[in-house]
């Protein structure tokens, strides 16, 4: 079972349905951290220049951060199907 991504103030890390450019990872992180989404996107772009690490981090976020309205991430849904 994955850890609940809710902080002490009750914010839950999730990929929003609105304000996303690709899968919503940057928008979700920005909302959770209370920063502008552009800042997170620039950081992802800059880190991607270093051997594509930013792309791998983004893909991990897409798999591990649940979409808004969902209780489980993509990875959790895949694991529950293969574990049955």
C-alpha positions as CSV (number, residue, x, y, z in Angstrom):
1,X,0.0,0.0,0.0
2,X,1.3,3.5,-0.9
3,X,1.7,6.2,1.7
4,X,-1.0,8.8,2.0
5,X,0.3,12.0,0.5
6,X,-1.6,14.4,2.8
7,X,0.4,17.0,4.8
8,X,-0.4,18.3,8.3
9,X,-2.5,21.2,6.9
10,X,-4.8,18.7,5.1
11,X,-3.4,19.3,1.6
12,X,-3.3,16.2,-0.5
13,X,-0.7,15.8,-3.3
14,X,-2.6,15.0,-6.4
15,X,-2.6,15.8,-10.2
16,X,-5.3,18.3,-10.8
17,X,-7.7,18.0,-13.8
18,X,-7.5,21.8,-14.5
19,X,-4.3,23.8,-15.1
20,X,-2.2,20.9,-16.4
21,X,0.0,21.0,-19.4
22,X,0.8,17.3,-19.8
23,X,-0.2,14.9,-16.9
24,X,-0.6,17.5,-14.1
25,X,2.5,16.6,-12.1
26,X,4.0,20.1,-12.1
27,X,0.6,21.7,-11.4
28,X,0.0,19.3,-8.6
29,X,3.4,19.8,-7.0
30,X,3.0,23.6,-7.3
31,X,-0.4,23.5,-5.7
32,X,0.9,21.3,-2.9
33,X,3.9,23.5,-2.3
34,X,2.0,26.7,-2.8
35,X,4.2,28.1,-5.6
36,X,3.6,29.1,-9.2
37,X,3.3,26.2,-11.6
38,X,5.7,27.9,-13.9
39,X,8.5,27.7,-11.3
40,X,8.0,23.9,-11.0
41,X,7.9,23.5,-14.8
42,X,11.1,25.5,-15.2
43,X,12.8,23.3,-12.6
44,X,11.6,20.1,-14.4
45,X,13.0,21.6,-17.7
46,X,16.3,22.5,-16.2
47,X,16.7,19.1,-14.5
48,X,15.8,17.4,-17.8
49,X,18.9,18.9,-19.4
50,X,21.0,16.8,-17.0
51,X,20.8,13.4,-18.7
52,X,17.0,13.5,-18.8
53,X,16.7,13.1,-15.0
54,X,13.8,15.5,-14.9
55,X,11.9,13.4,-17.4
56,X,12.3,10.3,-15.2
57,X,11.2,12.3,-12.1
58,X,8.1,13.5,-14.0
59,X,7.3,10.0,-15.1
60,X,7.6,8.7,-11.6
61,X,5.3,11.5,-10.4
62,X,2.8,10.6,-13.1
63,X,2.8,7.0,-11.8
64,X,2.9,7.7,-8.1
65,X,0.7,10.8,-7.6
66,X,-3.0,10.1,-7.8
67,X,-5.2,12.1,-10.1
68,X,-7.7,14.5,-8.6
69,X,-10.7,12.6,-7.4
70,X,-8.9,9.3,-7.4
71,X,-7.9,7.5,-4.2
72,X,-5.1,5.5,-5.8
73,X,-2.2,6.3,-8.1
74,X,-1.7,4.6,-11.5
75,X,1.1,2.5,-9.9
76,X,-1.3,1.3,-7.1
77,X,-3.9,0.3,-9.6
78,X,-1.4,-1.7,-11.7
79,X,0.0,-3.4,-8.6
80,X,-3.5,-4.3,-7.3
81,X,-4.4,-5.9,-10.7
82,X,-1.1,-8.0,-10.8
83,X,-1.3,-8.9,-7.2
84,X,-4.8,-10.5,-7.5
